[in-house]
Amino acid sequence: MEKYLFERVLGDIDKKVSEVEGESFVYRLKNGSFLKVFTDDFVRLNERSNGNSLELKILESKNLKLPYYLKKPQDVFYRKDSMFKAYTISGFDGIDLSKHFHTMGFFEQMLPEVYTKVYRRIENVINDANKEGIVFPDLCSYGNILYNPRTGSLALIDYDGLQVGDDRSIIYLSDALGNSSQYNNPKYKRNGLYTSELDKKSLIIHYFANAFDINLSEVGKINPYTNSIITVSDKMDEIGMRDEEVRSVVETAFSDKGENGSIVSAVSKFDYEDSIFFTEKGKTLIKGRIRF
């Protein structure tokens, strides 16, 4: 792993891939690799609030043996005043998974098996990683999962957000936790470390975001229009989901107890006759399913 001045890599940027406001940017470089750039405020805040060194986490990755689908940092970049600024990741021939789903043809978007096939692959990757002591607290963030629709291969490029063994993630509050009452839920976080149960919940949130265009992270928060707490039942009713097994899997993921189930197994029984359809609710176009 080599160290360079940040200005050296700026001329190699091809295009921006994703952005987390106030935190980071991911760019694809002209040679196909990726560059993850952090804001100065985020680097400072991370070290003050978490007690973790983002720079050290990246540098120590060179000593780790990770599965092939987890892209390790290659080189690191610093400002002229020696502040850590960015790192590169090896290239991958793919696009953001959510972008893939939203650019599919209309007919493809209607087929349940299109989503099931991809999420089964992701679930297998996550299960394998969990066995190696790896957890993905930032799985739900845009741009972290890359997918090649031609080969079916995928890669995860958010190394800094990973929790590898006792090496904590820089993600102090995972988006998958939802409302603040879940931040210290021992089902998902114990002794400062996230559990593999969080990955199952993240996968559920990710699936429904792409297959149904609904944000399950809103569960437990206040509905600004009704001033009531948003429930899993509310979100399932919103898309017309009547399948009891699916509802049960989601309910368990948002409860304090019970081992989380597989959303892939729950939805794999749906076939072409369960095609996704669109209904207009207010000004929002949402997805639902026939015969659920």
Secondary structure, 3 states (H helix, E strand, C coil): CCEEECHHHHCCEEEEEEEECCCEEEEEECCCCEEEEECHHHHHHHHHHHCCCHHHHHHHHHHCCCCCCECCEEEEEECCCCCEEEEEECCCCCEEHHHHHHCCCHHHHCCHHHHHHHHHHHHHHHHHHHHCCEECCCCCCCCCEEECCCCCCEEECCHHHCEECCECCCCCCCHHHCCHHHCCCCCCEECCEECCHHHHHHHHHHHHHHHHCCCHHHCCCECCCCCCECCHHHHHHHCCCCCHHHHHHHHHHCCCCCCCCCHHHHHCCCCHHHCEEEEEECCEEEEEECCC
